[in-house]
C-alpha cells in the first residue's frame, strides 16, 4: 500500500491488529490507529500495513 493512499478514518489491517486511522505522520511514515475492538491506540510503520482490503481482528490471524 502506498503512503498517499492512506487517509484519516480509513479502516486498515496491520501485523499489530486492525483499526481506524486517526493520525498520519508523513515525516516518519508512521500511521496511528484506534483499535476496532477496544478503542486502544497503537502505531504502525507503513510497511506493517496489510494490503488486504478487509480489516480483520487479531483473532482472525489463525485462519
C-alpha positions as CSV (number, residue, x, y, z in Angstrom):
1,X,0.0,0.0,0.0
2,X,1.3,3.4,-0.9
3,X,1.6,6.1,1.9
4,X,-0.5,8.5,-0.1
5,X,-3.4,6.0,-0.3
6,X,-3.9,6.1,3.5
7,X,-6.3,8.7,5.0
8,X,-7.8,9.5,8.3
9,X,-11.0,7.5,9.1
10,X,-9.8,4.6,6.9
11,X,-10.0,1.1,8.4
12,X,-6.9,-0.9,7.8
13,X,-5.3,-4.2,9.0
14,X,-1.7,-4.5,10.2
15,X,0.5,-7.0,11.8
16,X,-0.4,-5.4,15.1
17,X,-4.1,-5.6,14.6
18,X,-7.0,-3.8,12.8
19,X,-8.1,-0.3,13.4
20,X,-9.2,3.1,12.2
21,X,-6.6,5.6,11.1
22,X,-6.6,8.6,13.5
23,X,-3.3,10.3,12.5
24,X,-0.6,10.0,9.9
25,X,3.0,11.2,10.4
26,X,4.5,11.8,7.0
27,X,8.0,12.5,8.2
28,X,8.4,9.1,9.8
29,X,5.8,7.3,7.7
30,X,4.0,6.1,10.9
31,X,0.3,5.5,10.9
32,X,-1.7,5.8,14.2
33,X,-4.7,3.6,14.7
34,X,-7.6,3.2,17.2
35,X,-8.2,-0.5,17.8
36,X,-11.6,-1.7,16.4
37,X,-12.3,-3.9,19.4
38,X,-11.4,-1.8,22.4
39,X,-10.5,1.8,21.2
40,X,-6.9,1.5,22.4
41,X,-4.4,3.5,20.3
42,X,-1.4,1.9,18.6
43,X,1.1,2.9,15.9
44,X,2.5,1.0,12.9
45,X,5.0,1.8,10.2
46,X,3.7,1.9,6.6
47,X,5.5,-1.4,5.9
48,X,3.4,-3.2,8.5
49,X,0.0,-2.4,6.9
50,X,-1.6,-5.4,5.3
51,X,-2.8,-4.7,1.7
52,X,-5.8,-7.0,2.2
53,X,-8.9,-4.7,1.7
54,X,-10.7,-6.4,4.6
55,X,-9.9,-5.4,8.2
56,X,-9.5,-8.3,10.5
57,X,-9.3,-8.8,14.2
58,X,-6.2,-10.2,15.9
59,X,-8.1,-13.5,16.5
60,X,-8.5,-13.9,12.7
61,X,-4.8,-14.3,12.1
62,X,-5.0,-18.0,12.8
63,X,-7.4,-18.9,9.9
